[in-house]
Amino acid sequence: MEDQVIYLVLAGVFGLFMAWGIGANDVANAMATSIGSGALTIRKALIIAAVFEFTGAVLAGGEVTSTIRSGIVEASFVVNEPELLVYGMLAALLSAGIWLLVASRRGWPVSTTHSIVGAIVGFAVVAYGTNSVEWGKVGTIVASWVISPVTAGVFAYFIFNSIQWLILSRSDPLHRARKYAPVYVFLTILLISLVTIWKGLSHVGLNLTSTQVYVVSITFAIIIALISRFFIMRIKVDKRAEKKFHYATVERVFGLLMVVTACSMAFAHGSNDVANAIGPVAAIISVAQTGVVGQQSAVSIWILLLGGCGIVIGLATFGRHVIATVGSSITSLTPTRGFAAELAAASTIVLASGTGIPISTTHTLVGAVLGVGFARGMSAIDLSVVGRIFVSWVVTIPAGGILTIVIFYVLRFLLG
């Protein structure tokens, strides 16, 4: 009984720390383009993230989480030694949280998914041997380091060029912005609705057919596009600002669009990535309460609340470092450029969901920002910042693995 209480307390504390890391690193990515482009202040971004990340995590993050996270460890290896799984999951949570703390402090946008995957690989190797790891799955994840940023970068390049061709290069850019901006809103909401329903809401009893998913998403996208058109038409021309910068009012139109994308991206992110913190917590609690390793562990509402709170606190306390890197250090962003990056990221996530390719939201958004930079020429990109980001991506899985091995042995000594 005493051991059970210790496991539950540690699971809660380490899970909160991991969720804090997700907020400090991953959520900063979702908000970085909006802040870097000037569409949102940090204070407004915090409010949006607090509401929509928390809502997404609590309402749509409650999927029945697989005990052996993402199929990284073969289940047959852990059935007979449930206490090793508890130590391993505790070590994975703590090590991934520590790595996210280090990365966030240095402003490196790393993948929280890859952090927890690297951590679980490390624990599995020392606890059960190299044969227990699904190396094919790990290889697919490594391949996604290239696939997701390149795909998002290509999409962003063409989306920004479409904005340039349809709006910015024309003699009447404001008129054309008012005409085409609702179309871009429609596309954005459609894509994010699809990814949210497919990856999030299907696990809260909404088992919709593909046709129903498309009908709901299209209807919702039309409604939001019409509402956005109403507000876009009310934006007045600032003649003083127009004299200084010809596209000032056009950028204000896209600033409004970025508020829409920030809200929807935050909800989608909260519903999907909270599992990186609460998955291992659910596994630990299941084993602590039953003493048996189950293939699936139901997620209690208090675990979701824990994850939601941790994410919001992480963004509020430490998110500014990664926001600075993605929002302004890679390339200079305006609302049109930032919007192109977010729409490209959403497109890539939907494409990946449909094809089953495991990708990182972080890598996707960084790739999209790079794509917007390339559309303006190589000189628009700070290659030294990009180099540091790529190095941090490569280091993430081994760093998580090594840290976990050390913490696993410490916990085994102290608790075993």
Buried (B, 14 or more C-beta within 10 A) or exposed (E): EEEEEBBBEBBBBBBBBBBBBBBBBBBBBBBBBBBBBBBBEBEBBBEBBBBBBBBBBBBBBBBEBBBBBBEBBBBEBBEEBBBBBBBBBBBBBBBBBBBBBBBBEEBBBBBBBBBBBBBBBBBBBBBBEEEBBBEEBBEBBEEBBEBBBBBBBBBBBBBBBBBBEBBBEEEEBBEBBBBBBBEBBBBBBBBBBBBBBBBBBBBEEEEBEEEEBBEBBBEBBBEBBEEBBEBBEEBEEEEEBBEEEEBBBBBBBBBBBBBBBBBBBBBBBBBBBBBBBBBBBBBBBBBBEEEEBBEBBEBBEEBBBBBBBBBBBBBBEBBBBBBBBBBBBBBBBBBBBBBBBBBBBBBBBBBBBEEEBBBBBBBBBBBBBBBBBBBBEEEBBBEEBBEBBBEBBEBBBEBBBBBBBEBBBEBBEEBE
